């Protein structure tokens, strides 16, 4: 049915072509051929024929959805083009067949040729129309995409193209609706992108505003902190000014306090002595600190010495490994020599076996010769015996007839002479046979002796090989002993490394305790300083009250003196707490001098001393931190060295295991070679 329809269409197309005005044949043929070649290339590229170099019936079926052909039509076209009937078409075959059909179509011919050309031209024309239609659809779709915005639908371009082609071919009246829908979707996508960009800009602006607000609040907080600091400093200055004014007033009452000053001097002398005692205590503490530092340095030196010892042990281990390597090489050389000797012994044994076979063959040949000669001699002896019997019978006959026997006797004598000669010859032959037998026996005995000597030599070589094997076993035992010693050394090194790790942990614990102690001492010192400041402020308030009382009534001086004594006692207690540092001694020495100006100067000096002590404490803390950091670095380096030593020890263990494995393989190989030999 498909062929009839195709032939009918081809005949109709042929008639139409004949009715059309003819163009110059060469130009039309060249133009059609060039167009056909281009489309054939495109078709080959689309179905993947470029990689395979040919197309099949399955590839032709892809034209069904593209050009609207039925599978039967495509089968007919493929059968028409496949003139060789091999089931595939190359690019050259397809181009040649189409060119051939186009040429036959232009030239004309009989009805069958015209029908065939019409069929082919109809098919090629249908292909051209379908390709041109597809190109027009692509151009129209590209224009639509450019109008809508290519960047918006670039991700779904292939799906849109398939949908657009399907609607254009099946429902062309819905194509406008599809284009309107695509335009609306594109506009909505663009609006969504614009809204997204606006939201991102708004978020960025809000983030910037938030950062600006945070920066402003941070600056305001810094300004507030600075203002609070200035206010606190101004209050301190005002309090100091008030204290100075009160001190000026107190200077007027210094005359009344001379006795108290004398007592105060005595108390200060006692305080100086107490300060000296505290200084000695500080010196003792420093000496203990120096001893601890010396102990730490000694421990570091011991650790360094242990590390050096570990390095020396590592060097010894490396040297032993080198010796093991040399011993292994020597064992390999000895094993190679033993193998060569075994090969030579095998060759010698094979040669001896061949000699034995040759001797056996010669003995067999000689025995065969001797047996053949003995058989021949036996036959001759039997012949002689028979002749002797005949002679005896003839002698009997001669006795019966002497006359007849005289001639016979003469003949017999001649025969006897010949027989005697033959007997002598037989005797000589027997002696010759005996001599040959003796020579053969001597030769066999000499060969046996030589074979026995060779066997003895082989036994001696075997004994030498066994002795060498025993030496190898002894060397292996020595190597195993050395490996065991190396393992013991590595175990000792690991134990030493664990002990060093424990020492490092102990040092870290001591450092932590020292840091905790320093931090507690610092906190205690800060608390003491704060308590002293509070005490000084309370004393300042008390001094102000006392000044007021002095203004009101001079009679209350004794009570004020008693309060001053109480204050001095409190100052003594405070001085005992502050004498933990060397700077307190200097302050006490300065206070011990005559002409103590005022309590304000005393307070200022105490504050300065406290600040200096605090600076010294901070400096010592920094030094301790630096020392702790150096110790941590040293401990880390020691730990790294120990890790490296452990890795080296593991590598040595692996090498020792490899050496043992090689020794075992060598022993097995030697034992197998010995058993085989």
C-alpha positions in Angstrom: 0.0 0.0 0.0 2.8 2.4 0.9 4.6 1.5 -2.4 1.5 2.2 -4.4 0.9 5.5 -2.7 4.5 6.5 -3.0 4.6 5.5 -6.7 1.3 7.4 -7.3 2.8 10.5 -5.7 6.0 10.1 -7.6 4.2 9.9 -10.9 2.1 12.9 -10.1 5.3 14.8 -9.1 7.0 13.7 -12.3 4.2 14.9 -14.5 4.3 18.3 -12.6 8.0 18.5 -13.2 7.6 17.8 -16.9 4.8 20.4 -17.2 7.1 23.0 -15.5 9.4 25.1 -17.7 12.8 23.4 -17.8 15.8 25.3 -16.4 19.4 24.7 -17.4 20.0 21.2 -16.3 23.6 21.6 -15.1 22.8 24.6 -12.8 19.8 22.9 -11.3 21.7 19.7 -10.8 24.6 21.4 -9.1 22.3 23.5 -6.9 20.2 20.4 -5.9 23.3 18.3 -5.4 24.9 21.0 -3.1 21.7 21.4 -1.1 21.3 17.7 -0.9 24.9 17.2 0.3 24.4 19.9 3.0 21.2 18.2 4.2 22.8 14.8 4.2 25.6 16.1 6.4 23.0 17.7 8.8 21.0 14.5 8.9 24.1 12.4 9.5 25.1 14.7 12.4 21.7 14.6 14.0 21.4 10.8 14.0 25.0 10.2 15.1 26.2 8.9 11.8 29.4 10.9 12.0 30.7 8.7 14.7 29.7 5.4 13.1 30.2 6.4 9.5 26.8 5.0 8.4 23.1 5.0 9.2 20.6 2.2 9.6 16.8 1.7 9.3 16.5 2.8 13.0 18.2 6.1 12.2 15.8 6.6 9.3 12.8 6.2 11.7 13.9 9.5 13.4 12.6 11.3 10.3 9.1 10.2 11.2 8.5 12.8 13.9 10.5 15.5 12.0 8.9 15.2 8.5 5.6 13.4 9.2 6.5 10.2 7.2 5.0 6.9 8.1 7.4 4.0 9.1 6.4 2.1 5.9 7.3 5.1 3.7 10.7 5.4 5.5 11.3 1.6 5.0 10.5 2.0 1.2 12.9 4.9 0.9 15.7 3.0 2.8 15.1 -0.1 0.5 15.3 2.1 -2.6 18.5 3.8 -1.5 20.2 0.5 -0.1 21.0 -0.9 -3.6 23.7 -3.2 -2.0 21.2 -4.7 0.5 23.7 -4.7 3.4 21.3 -3.0 5.8 23.2 0.3 6.2 24.0 3.4 4.1 27.2 5.4 4.3 27.3 9.1 3.6 28.9 8.5 0.1 26.3 5.9 -0.8 23.4 8.1 0.3 24.8 11.1 -1.6 25.6 9.0 -4.7 22.1 7.4 -4.7 20.3 10.7 -4.3 22.5 12.3 -7.0 21.8 9.4 -9.3 18.1 9.7 -8.8 18.2 13.5 -9.3 20.3 13.0 -12.5 17.9 10.4 -13.9 15.0 12.6 -13.0 16.5 15.6 -15.0 17.4 13.4 -18.0 14.1 11.6 -18.2 13.7 8.0 -19.6 11.2 5.3 -20.0 8.2 4.9 -17.7 9.9 2.7 -15.2 12.9 5.0 -14.9 10.6 8.0 -14.7 8.6 6.3 -12.0 11.7 5.4 -10.0 13.1 8.9 -10.5 9.7 10.4 -9.6 9.7 8.4 -6.4 13.1 9.4 -5.5 12.6 13.1 -6.4 9.4 13.1 -4.5 11.1 11.8 -1.4 14.0 14.2 -1.8 11.6 17.1 -2.5 9.6 16.2 0.6 12.9 16.1 2.6 13.8 19.5 1.2 10.4 20.9 2.0 10.5 19.5 5.5 14.0 20.9 6.1 13.0 24.3 4.7 9.9 24.2 6.9 12.1 23.3 9.9 14.5 26.2 9.2 11.6 28.6 8.9 10.2 27.4 12.2 13.6 27.8 13.8 14.0 31.3 12.5 10.5 32.2 13.7 11.1 30.7 17.1 14.4 32.6 17.4 12.7 35.9 16.6 10.0 35.1 19.2 12.7 34.3 21.8 14.6 37.5 21.0 11.4 39.5 21.3 10.5 37.9 24.7 14.0 38.0 26.1 16.5 35.2 25.5 18.0 35.4 29.0 14.7 34.7 30.7 13.8 31.3 29.0 17.4 30.2 28.3 17.2 27.4 30.8 14.0 25.9 29.3 14.7 26.7 25.6 14.7 23.1 24.3 11.4 22.3 26.1 9.8 25.5 24.7 11.1 24.7 21.2 9.5 21.2 21.3 6.2 22.5 22.6 6.2 25.4 20.1 6.9 23.0 17.1 4.3 20.5 18.3 1.6 23.2 18.6 2.6 24.8 15.3 2.2 21.4 13.5 -0.7 19.9 15.3 -2.7 23.0 16.5 -1.5 26.0 14.6 -4.6 28.0 15.8 -3.3 27.8 19.4 0.2 29.2 18.4 -0.9 32.7 19.2 -2.2 31.7 22.6 1.2 30.0 23.3 3.1 33.1 22.3 0.8 35.3 24.5 1.3 32.9 27.3 5.1 32.9 26.8 5.0 36.7 26.8 3.0 36.9 30.0 5.3 34.3 31.7 8.4 36.2 30.6 7.0 39.5 31.8 6.1 37.9 35.2 9.6 36.4 35.5 11.2 39.7 34.7 8.9 41.4 37.3 9.9 38.7 39.8 13.6 39.3 39.1 13.1 43.0 39.5 11.3 42.5 42.8 14.1 40.2 43.9 16.7 42.8 43.0 14.8 45.4 44.9 14.4 43.2 48.0 18.2 42.5 47.9 18.9 46.2 47.6 16.5 46.8 50.6 18.2 44.1 52.6 21.7 45.5 51.8 20.5 49.0 52.8 19.1 47.7 56.1 22.3 45.8 56.9 24.3 49.0 56.2 21.9 51.0 58.4 22.2 48.4 61.1 26.0 48.5 60.9 25.9 52.3 61.1 23.6 52.2 64.1 25.8 49.6 65.9 28.9 51.8 65.1 27.1 54.8 66.5 26.1 53.0 69.7 29.6 51.7 70.1 31.0 55.3 69.7 28.4 56.6 72.2 29.3 53.9 74.7 33.0 54.7 74.3 32.2 58.4 74.9 30.2 57.5 77.9 33.0 55.4 79.3 35.4 58.2 78.7 33.1 60.7 80.4 32.7 58.3 83.4 36.5 58.0 83.7 36.9 61.8 83.5 34.2 62.2 86.2 35.8 59.6 88.4 39.2 61.3 88.0 37.7 64.7 88.7 36.1 63.4 91.9 39.4 61.9 93.0 41.1 65.3 92.3 38.4 67.1 94.4 38.9 64.6 97.2 42.7 65.1 97.0 42.2 68.9 97.1 40.0 68.6 100.1 42.5 66.3 101.7 45.3 68.8 101.0 43.3 71.6 102.6 42.7 69.6 105.6 46.4 68.7 105.8 47.2 72.4 105.7 44.9 72.8 108.7 46.6 69.8 110.4 50.0 71.5 110.0 48.8 74.0 112.6 48.4 71.2 115.1 51.8 69.7 114.4 53.3 71.3 117.5 50.9 69.5 119.7 51.7 66.2 118.0 55.5 66.3 118.5 55.3 63.9 121.3 53.2 61.6 119.2 55.7 62.0 116.4 58.5 60.8 118.7 56.4 57.8 119.6 55.7 57.4 116.0 59.4 57.4 115.2 60.0 54.7 117.7 57.2 52.7 116.2 58.6 53.4 112.7 62.0 52.1 113.9 60.2 48.9 115.0 58.4 48.9 111.7 61.8 49.2 109.9 63.1 46.2 111.8 59.9 44.4 110.8 60.5 45.5 107.2 64.0 44.2 107.3 62.6 40.9 108.6 60.1 40.9 105.8 62.9 41.8 103.3 64.8 38.7 104.6 61.7 36.7 104.1 61.3 38.1 100.6 65.0 37.2 99.9 64.3 33.7 101.2 61.3 33.4 98.9 63.4 34.6 96.0 66.1 32.1 96.9 63.5 29.4 97.0 62.2 30.6 93.6 65.8 30.6 92.3 66.2 27.0 93.6 63.0 26.0 91.9 64.2 27.6 88.7 67.5 25.9 89.1 65.6 22.6 89.7 63.5 23.2 86.6 66.7 24.0 84.6 68.3 20.8 86.1 65.2 18.9 85.0 65.4 20.5 81.6 69.1 19.5 81.4 68.2 16.0 82.5 65.5 15.9 79.8 68.1 17.2 77.3 70.6 14.6 78.4 67.9 11.9 78.2 67.0 13.2 74.7 70.7 13.0 73.8 70.9 9.5 75.2 67.8 8.6 73.2 69.5 10.1 70.1 72.7 8.1 70.9 70.5 4.9 71.3 68.8 5.8 68.1 72.2 6.1 66.4 73.3 2.8 67.9 70.0 1.3 66.6 70.7 2.7 63.2 74.2 1.3 63.3 72.8 -2.1 64.3 70.3 -1.9 61.5 73.2 -1.2 59.1 75.0 -4.2 60.5 71.9 -6.3 60.1 71.6 -5.1 56.5 75.3 -6.0 55.9 74.7 -9.4 57.6 71.6 -9.9 55.4 73.6 -9.0 52.3 76.4 -11.5 53.4 73.7 -14.1 54.0 72.3 -13.4 50.6 75.8 -13.7 49.1 76.4 -17.0 51.0 73.0 -18.2 49.9 73.8 -17.4 46.3 77.1 -19.2 46.7 75.3 -22.2 48.2 72.9 -22.2 45.4 75.7 -22.1 42.9 77.4 -25.0 44.7 74.1 -26.9 44.8 73.7 -26.3 41.1 77.3 -27.5 40.4 76.6 -30.5 42.6 73.5 -31.2 40.7 75.4 -30.9 37.4 78.1 -33.2 38.9 75.5 -35.7 40.1 73.9 -35.6 36.6 77.3 -36.2 35.1 77.9 -39.1 37.5 74.5 -40.5 36.7 75.4 -40.3 33.0 78.7 -42.0 33.7 76.9 -44.7 35.7 74.6 -45.2 32.8 77.5 -45.3 30.4 79.4 -47.8 32.6 76.3 -50.0 32.9 75.9 -49.8 29.1 79.5 -50.7 28.6 79.2 -53.5 31.1 76.2 -54.8 29.4 77.9 -54.7 26.0 81.0 -56.4 27.5 78.9 -59.0 29.2 77.1 -59.5 25.9 80.4 -59.9 24.1 81.8 -62.2 26.7 78.6 -64.3 26.7 78.7 -64.5 22.9 82.4 -65.5 23.0 81.8 -68.1 25.7 78.9 -69.5 23.7 81.2 -69.6 20.6 83.9 -71.3 22.7 81.5 -73.8 24.1 80.3 -74.6 20.7 83.9 -75.1 19.5 84.6 -77.3 22.6 81.6 -79.4 21.9 82.7 -79.6 18.3 86.2 -80.7 19.5 84.6 -83.2 21.8 82.5 -84.6 19.0 85.7 -84.8 16.8 87.5 -86.5 19.7 84.8 -89.1 19.9 85.0 -89.6 16.2 88.8 -90.0 16.6 88.4 -92.6 19.3 86.0 -94.5 17.1 88.5 -94.3 14.3 91.3 -95.4 16.6 89.1 -98.4 17.5 88.7 -99.0 13.8 92.5 -98.5 13.4 93.1 -101.1 16.0 91.0 -103.4 14.0 92.8 -102.7 10.9 96.3 -101.4 11.3 97.0 -101.2 7.7 94.0 -99.1 7.0 94.9 -97.1 10.1 98.4 -96.2 9.2 97.3 -93.7 6.6 94.4 -92.7 8.9 96.9 -92.5 11.8 99.0 -90.2 9.9 96.0 -88.2 9.0 94.9 -88.4 12.6 98.3 -87.2 13.8 98.0 -84.3 11.4 94.6 -83.7 12.7 95.8 -84.0 16.3 98.6 -81.5 15.5 95.9 -79.2 14.1 93.7 -79.9 17.1 96.6 -79.2 19.5 97.3 -75.9 17.7 93.6 -75.2 17.9 93.6 -76.1 21.6 96.6 -73.8 22.1 94.8 -71.1 20.3 91.7 -71.8 22.5 94.0 -71.6 25.6 95.4 -68.3 24.4 91.8 -67.2 23.8 90.8 -68.2 27.3 93.8 -66.4 28.7 92.9 -63.4 26.6 89.3 -63.5 27.9 90.6 -63.8 31.4 92.9 -60.9 30.9 90.0 -58.8 29.4 87.8 -59.8 32.3 90.6 -58.8 34.8 91.0 -55.5 32.9 87.2 -54.9 32.9 87.1 -55.8 36.6 90.0 -53.4 37.3 88.3 -50.7 35.2 85.0 -51.4 36.9 86.7 -51.3 40.3 88.6 -48.1 39.4 85.3 -46.6 38.2 83.7 -47.8 41.4 86.5 -46.3 43.4 86.3 -43.0 41.4 82.5 -43.1 41.9 83.0 -43.8 45.6 85.5 -40.9 45.8 83.0 -38.7 44.0 80.3 -39.8 46.4 82.6 -39.1 49.3 83.4 -35.6 47.8 79.6 -35.0 47.4 79.2 -36.1 51.1 81.9 -33.8 52.1 80.3 -31.0 50.1 77.0 -31.8 51.7 78.7 -31.7 55.1 80.2 -28.3 54.2 76.7 -27.2 53.1 75.2 -28.4 56.3 77.9 -26.7 58.3 77.2 -23.5 56.3 73.5 -24.0 57.0 74.3 -24.4 60.7 76.4 -21.1 60.5 73.4 -19.4 58.8 71.2 -20.7 61.5 73.6 -19.4 64.2 73.8 -16.1 62.3 70.0 -16.0 62.2 69.9 -16.7 65.9 72.4 -13.9 66.6 70.2 -11.7 64.4 67.2 -12.7 66.4 69.0 -12.0 69.6 70.1 -8.6 68.3 66.5 -7.9 67.2 65.3 -8.9 70.6 67.9 -6.5 72.2 66.7 -3.8 69.8 63.1 -4.4 70.7 64.1 -4.3 74.4 65.9 -1.0 73.7 62.8 0.3 71.9 60.6 -0.8 74.8 63.0 1.0 77.2 62.9 4.1 74.9 59.1 4.0 74.9 59.1 3.7 78.7 61.6 6.5 78.9 59.3 8.5 76.5 56.4 7.7 78.8 58.4 8.9 81.8 59.3 12.1 79.9 55.6 12.5 79.1 54.7 12.1 82.7 57.4 14.6 83.6 56.0 17.0 81.0 52.5 16.5 82.5 54.0 17.1 86.0 55.7 20.3 84.7 52.5 21.4 83.1 50.7 20.7 86.4 53.3 22.7 88.3 53.0 25.5 85.7 49.2 25.5 86.2 49.6 25.5 89.9 52.1 28.4 89.6 49.7 30.3 87.3 46.8 29.6 89.7 49.0 30.7 92.7 50.1 33.8 90.8 46.5 34.6 89.8 45.3 34.0 93.4 48.2 36.1 94.7 47.3 38.8 92.2 43.7 38.7 93.2 44.6 38.8 96.8 46.9 41.7 96.2 44.2 43.6 94.3 41.8 42.9 97.1 44.3 44.1 99.6 44.9 47.3 97.5 41.2 47.9 97.3 40.9 47.3 101.0 43.8 49.7 101.6 42.1 52.3 99.5 38.9 51.9 101.3 40.8 52.0 104.6 42.5 55.2 103.5 39.3 56.7 102.5 37.8 55.8 105.9 40.9 57.2 107.6 40.5 60.3 105.5 36.9 60.7 106.6 38.0 60.0 110.2 40.7 62.7 109.8 38.2 65.2 108.6 36.0 64.4 111.6 39.0 64.8 113.8 39.8 68.2 112.2 36.3 69.3 112.8 36.6 68.2 116.4 39.9 70.1 116.7 38.2 73.2 115.4 35.4 72.9 117.9 37.4 72.0 121.0 41.1 71.8 121.6 40.4 69.9 124.8 39.5 66.8 122.8 43.1 66.6 121.6 43.8 63.6 123.8 41.0 61.7 122.3 42.3 62.6 118.8 45.8 61.5 119.9 44.3 58.2 121.0 42.6 57.8 117.7 45.8 58.8 116.0 47.6 56.0 117.9 44.8 53.6 116.8 45.3 54.8 113.2 49.1 54.2 113.6 48.4 50.7 114.9 46.2 50.1 111.8 49.0 51.6 109.7 51.4 49.1 111.3 49.1 46.2 110.4 48.7 47.6 106.9 52.5 48.0 106.7 52.9 44.3 107.7 50.6 43.3 104.8 52.4 45.6 102.3 56.0 44.4 103.2 55.8 41.4 100.8 57.8 43.4 98.2 61.1 45.2 98.1 59.6 48.6 97.2 57.8 48.7 100.6 61.2 48.7 102.4 62.3 51.8 100.4 59.0 53.5 101.3 59.5 52.6 105.0 63.1 53.9 104.9 61.9 57.2 103.4 59.1 57.4 106.1 61.7 56.6 108.8 63.5 59.8 108.1 62.7 62.9 110.1 60.4 65.5 108.6 57.3 63.5 107.7 55.3 66.1 105.9 51.7 64.8 106.2 49.4 61.9 106.0 48.5 62.8 102.5 52.1 62.4 101.3 52.1 59.1 103.2 48.9 58.0 101.3 50.3 59.2 98.0 53.6 57.3 98.6 51.6 54.2 99.6 49.5 54.5 96.4 52.6 54.9 94.3 54.2 52.0 96.0 51.2 49.9 95.4 51.2 50.9 91.7 54.9 50.0 91.5 54.4 46.7 93.2 51.5 46.0 90.9 53.7 46.8 87.9 56.4 44.6 89.3 53.9 41.8 89.8 52.5 42.3 86.3 56.1 42.2 84.9 56.8 39.0 86.9 53.5 37.5 85.6 54.6 38.4 82.0 58.0 36.8 82.7 56.3 33.7 84.1 53.9 33.5 81.1 56.9 33.8 78.8 58.7 31.1 80.7 55.6 28.9 80.6 55.3 29.5 76.8 59.0 28.6 76.4 58.5 25.5 78.5 55.4 24.6 76.4 57.4 25.0 73.2 60.2 22.9 74.6 57.6 20.3 75.7 56.0 20.3 72.3 59.4 19.9 70.6 60.2 17.0 73.0 56.8 15.5 72.3 57.5 15.8 68.5 60.9 14.2 68.9 59.4 11.4 70.9 56.7 10.9 68.2 59.5 10.9 65.6 61.5 8.4 67.7 58.4 6.2 68.0 57.8 6.3 64.3 61.5 5.4 63.8 61.1 2.6 66.3 58.0 1.4 64.4 60.0 1.6 61.1 62.8 -0.4 62.7 60.3 -3.0 64.0 58.9 -3.3 60.5 62.5 -3.7 59.1 63.3 -6.3 61.8 60.1 -8.1 60.9 61.1 -7.9 57.2 64.6 -9.3 58.1 63.0 -12.1 60.0 60.7 -12.9 57.2 63.6 -12.9 54.7 65.6 -15.1 57.1 62.7 -17.5 57.4 62.3 -17.6 53.6 66.0 -18.2 53.2 65.9 -21.0 55.8 62.8 -22.5 54.0 64.5 -22.2 50.7 67.8 -23.7 52.0 65.9 -26.6 53.7 63.9 -27.2 50.5 67.1 -27.1 48.4 68.7 -29.5 50.9 65.8 -31.9 50.8 65.6 -31.7 47.1 69.4 -32.4 46.8 
